[in-house]
């Protein structure tokens, strides 16, 4: 009897671990892509400042367009490098920055794993074990979540804190519980401002239960205290206000003719970011939630609506801006199981259908990881230059986004955009590409080679040249990729969906002899 009972319980115990394991595997696969070259924008901002904070023993991130908590967490990861033998921290002009980038990327990878586990716990609490497993699997396989888990940016950390807010809210049984949930919500907002929409989730939970005012004051107080506590060590309150004004100004700008996020995210970012199957289940889950109107249903729907308003009133529609919404949508997808009759056969059929619906997302995430780990065309161009261009050669590069190299003159001559440059030698040493003292980048040298590339962020076609190129590097075989879906304003040369004919990341790039 005991043996039979253990056999019965074993699958139930292991099943919730599968989506967490899938998230871990997909997040770690190709995590060191491109290194020691930096080929992903925004990582230079986060890593360079975090390294400086550790080296100079400072809590000032020297960047005020983002809240500071992400910088603190990345700085903690960089500080952990000091526990390893060797010298790992310092300017990217003097130290191989691979370990510094990898430490920060590991934070994003762990954030996806943690968010997946938290979504399972919150989903199990609200919709049962099957609902929790389905919700966690939806998040673990989501192409946008998997892609962002490889990048040292604040977005995955914000997503994890939003998921933690959901779980803490589910567990809150009194004022103390809502105080703790409010603290987590405040930390989420101190990582990414739009994540403050998680407060709407807590408000609805409070209003649907007893002791409304006491719990509301506890949640609001916890959020306010945590949010303020994060900003105090960073100082510069006026600079953060100017940073918010800068973000507000950008929100009103046009970007490549793109519609507002209220239109773009539900029609592009989320279908491709979750995968069509996961998104379909999330939409179905929203219908079920409207019909059932349980306490958690209403709270999740309120969060989705609040986050849409917070992130959707702008044409600046980076895919990653929708990332904190994914835990809520995946939870709603898990709630679909309530519409399935309780018979064992019906439940099994529904589970099989759900897995089929998530298969395209799994394929996209696996393919994205595989391509991400392939040699980038910019690395190929760098290898060709190192093998064929003699020391002292001039390398003309038309754009920051496709440069394989930068040199000391680019650092000294203000090569960075004004909102990124600080004048600090550690911070400003972290740039796209890899530092070189072998070549003269965009300054006098001989012989001369000019680089031109497609995009950003598209990977085709190769640009034309005045004379026959001496080398061409394409990320695809045969015809240019058809049907590839790129994030149009995030300069990263790999689509999130549609990988036909692609062999690697990077632009279509040509090298031409010049001068």
ChimeraX attribute file (.defattr): number of C-alpha atoms within 10 A of each C-alpha:
attribute: neighborCount
match mode: 1-to-1
recipient: residues
	/A:1	6
	/A:2	7
	/A:3	8
	/A:4	8
	/A:5	9
	/A:6	11
	/A:7	11
	/A:8	11
	/A:9	11
	/A:10	10
	/A:11	10
	/A:12	12
	/A:13	10
	/A:14	9
	/A:15	13
	/A:16	22
	/A:17	17
	/A:18	14
	/A:19	23
	/A:20	24
	/A:21	16
	/A:22	18
	/A:23	29
	/A:24	21
	/A:25	16
	/A:26	28
	/A:27	28
	/A:28	19
	/A:29	18
	/A:30	17
	/A:31	22
	/A:32	19
	/A:33	23
	/A:34	20
	/A:35	18
	/A:36	19
	/A:37	23
	/A:38	25
	/A:39	27
	/A:40	21
	/A:41	19
	/A:42	18
	/A:43	21
	/A:44	23
	/A:45	21
	/A:46	24
	/A:47	26
	/A:48	27
	/A:49	28
	/A:50	30
	/A:51	31
	/A:52	25
	/A:53	24
	/A:54	21
	/A:55	16
	/A:56	10
	/A:57	9
	/A:58	16
	/A:59	20
	/A:60	21
	/A:61	25
	/A:62	22
	/A:63	21
	/A:64	20
	/A:65	18
	/A:66	18
	/A:67	25
	/A:68	25
	/A:69	23
	/A:70	26
	/A:71	29
	/A:72	23
	/A:73	17
	/A:74	29
	/A:75	27
	/A:76	18
	/A:77	22
	/A:78	26
	/A:79	19
	/A:80	12
	/A:81	16
	/A:82	13
	/A:83	9
	/A:84	8
	/A:85	7
	/A:86	8
	/A:87	11
	/A:88	19
	/A:89	21
	/A:90	20
	/A:91	19
	/A:92	22
	/A:93	21
	/A:94	11
	/A:95	14
	/A:96	19
	/A:97	24
	/A:98	17
	/A:99	18
	/A:100	25
	/A:101	27
	/A:102	22
	/A:103	21
	/A:104	26
	/A:105	26
	/A:106	20
	/A:107	23
	/A:108	31
	/A:109	28
	/A:110	20
	/A:111	24
	/A:112	27
	/A:113	27
	/A:114	21
	/A:115	29
	/A:116	33
	/A:117	29
	/A:118	25
	/A:119	33
	/A:120	34
	/A:121	27
	/A:122	30
	/A:123	31
	/A:124	23
	/A:125	16
	/A:126	21
	/A:127	23
	/A:128	17
	/A:129	19
	/A:130	21
	/A:131	28
	/A:132	29
	/A:133	26
	/A:134	31
	/A:135	35
	/A:136	35
	/A:137	30
	/A:138	34
	/A:139	33
	/A:140	33
	/A:141	28
	/A:142	30
	/A:143	30
	/A:144	28
	/A:145	31
	/A:146	33
	/A:147	25
	/A:148	22
	/A:149	28
	/A:150	29
	/A:151	26
	/A:152	28
	/A:153	25
	/A:154	25
	/A:155	23
	/A:156	32
	/A:157	29
	/A:158	29
	/A:159	28
	/A:160	26
	/A:161	26
	/A:162	32
	/A:163	31
	/A:164	24
	/A:165	28
	/A:166	30
	/A:167	23
	/A:168	24
	/A:169	27
	/A:170	21
	/A:171	15
	/A:172	19
	/A:173	13
	/A:174	16
	/A:175	19
	/A:176	14
	/A:177	18
	/A:178	31
	/A:179	23
	/A:180	21
	/A:181	29
	/A:182	32
	/A:183	24
	/A:184	27
	/A:185	36
	/A:186	31
	/A:187	30
	/A:188	33
	/A:189	25
	/A:190	25
	/A:191	28
	/A:192	24
	/A:193	18
	/A:194	20
	/A:195	28
	/A:196	24
	/A:197	25
	/A:198	31
	/A:199	27
	/A:200	20
	/A:201	26
	/A:202	30
	/A:203	21
	/A:204	21
	/A:205	24
	/A:206	25
	/A:207	15
	/A:208	15
	/A:209	12
	/A:210	12
	/A:211	12
	/A:212	17
	/A:213	12
	/A:214	13
	/A:215	26
	/A:216	21
	/A:217	16
	/A:218	22
	/A:219	28
	/A:220	20
	/A:221	18
	/A:222	22
	/A:223	27
	/A:224	17
	/A:225	14
	/A:226	20
	/A:227	24
	/A:228	13
	/A:229	14
	/A:230	18
	/A:231	18
	/A:232	13
	/A:233	12
	/A:234	21
	/A:235	14
	/A:236	15
	/A:237	12
	/A:238	10
	/A:239	14
	/A:240	19
	/A:241	13
	/A:242	14
	/A:243	18
	/A:244	17
	/A:245	13
	/A:246	13
	/A:247	14
	/A:248	12
	/A:249	11
	/A:250	14
	/A:251	18
	/A:252	13
	/A:253	11
	/A:254	13
	/A:255	16
	/A:256	10
	/A:257	7
	/A:258	15
	/A:259	17
	/A:260	19
	/A:261	25
	/A:262	17
	/A:263	16
	/A:264	19
	/A:265	22
	/A:266	15
	/A:267	11
	/A:268	15
	/A:269	25
	/A:270	24
	/A:271	19
	/A:272	25
	/A:273	28
	/A:274	29
	/A:275	27
	/A:276	18
	/A:277	22
	/A:278	32
	/A:279	26
	/A:280	16
	/A:281	26
	/A:282	25
	/A:283	17
	/A:284	18
	/A:285	25
	/A:286	24
	/A:287	15
	/A:288	20
	/A:289	23
	/A:290	13
	/A:291	10
	/A:292	13
	/A:293	14
	/A:294	13
	/A:295	17
	/A:296	25
	/A:297	26
	/A:298	19
	/A:299	27
	/A:300	26
	/A:301	22
	/A:302	21
	/A:303	25
	/A:304	23
	/A:305	15
	/A:306	21
	/A:307	21
	/A:308	20
	/A:309	15
	/A:310	17
	/A:311	23
	/A:312	23
	/A:313	16
	/A:314	22
	/A:315	22
	/A:316	25
	/A:317	27
	/A:318	16
	/A:319	23
	/A:320	21
	/A:321	19
	/A:322	24
	/A:323	24
	/A:324	27
	/A:325	25
	/A:326	27
	/A:327	30
	/A:328	29
	/A:329	27
	/A:330	31
	/A:331	34
	/A:332	31
	/A:333	31
	/A:334	33
	/A:335	29
	/A:336	24
	/A:337	23
	/A:338	17
	/A:339	12
	/A:340	12
	/A:341	11
	/A:342	11
	/A:343	8
	/A:344	9
	/A:345	10
	/A:346	12
	/A:347	16
	/A:348	12
	/A:349	11
	/A:350	17
	/A:351	17
	/A:352	11
	/A:353	13
	/A:354	21
	/A:355	16
	/A:356	13
	/A:357	19
	/A:358	23
	/A:359	17
	/A:360	20
	/A:361	28
	/A:362	24
	/A:363	15
	/A:364	25
	/A:365	26
	/A:366	19
	/A:367	17
	/A:368	25
	/A:369	22
	/A:370	15
	/A:371	20
	/A:372	24
	/A:373	16
	/A:374	16
	/A:375	17
	/A:376	26
	/A:377	26
	/A:378	29
	/A:379	23
	/A:380	17
	/A:381	21
	/A:382	19
	/A:383	13
	/A:384	14
	/A:385	19
	/A:386	13
	/A:387	9
	/A:388	9
	/A:389	19
	/A:390	14
	/A:391	15
	/A:392	16
	/A:393	20
	/A:394	23
	/A:395	29
	/A:396	22
	/A:397	20
	/A:398	13
	/A:399	11
	/A:400	16
	/A:401	21
	/A:402	28
	/A:403	26
	/A:404	26
	/A:405	26
	/A:406	26
	/A:407	22
	/A:408	15
	/A:409	14
	/A:410	19
	/A:411	19
	/A:412	13
	/A:413	8
	/A:414	13
	/A:415	17
	/A:416	18
	/A:417	9
	/A:418	8
	/A:419	10
	/A:420	15
	/A:421	18
	/A:422	16
	/A:423	12
	/A:424	12
	/A:425	17
	/A:426	22
	/A:427	26
	/A:428	25
	/A:429	26
	/A:430	26
	/A:431	30
	/A:432	22
	/A:433	26
	/A:434	23
	/A:435	26
	/A:436	14
	/A:437	14
	/A:438	15
	/A:439	24
	/A:440	23
	/A:441	25
	/A:442	19
	/A:443	15
	/A:444	14
	/A:445	17
	/A:446	17
	/A:447	15
	/A:448	22
	/A:449	22
	/A:450	20
	/A:451	25
	/A:452	22
	/A:453	29
	/A:454	20
	/A:455	21
	/A:456	20
	/A:457	20
	/A:458	22
	/A:459	28
	/A:460	21
	/A:461	16
	/A:462	18
	/A:463	13
	/A:464	12
	/A:465	14
	/A:466	8
	/A:467	9
	/A:468	12
	/A:469	17
	/A:470	11
	/A:471	14
	/A:472	18
	/A:473	20
	/A:474	26
	/A:475	26
	/A:476	20
	/A:477	12
	/A:478	9
	/A:479	11
	/A:480	18
	/A:481	20
	/A:482	11
	/A:483	11
	/A:484	17
	/A:485	17
	/A:486	22
	/A:487	21
	/A:488	19
	/A:489	15
	/A:490	17
	/A:491	18
	/A:492	22
	/A:493	28
	/A:494	26
	/A:495	22
	/A:496	23
	/A:497	23
	/A:498	18
	/A:499	20
	/A:500	14
	/A:501	15
	/A:502	22
	/A:503	18
	/A:504	23
	/A:505	26
	/A:506	31
	/A:507	29
	/A:508	25
	/A:509	26
	/A:510	24
	/A:511	23
	/A:512	20
	/A:513	18
	/A:514	16
	/A:515	10
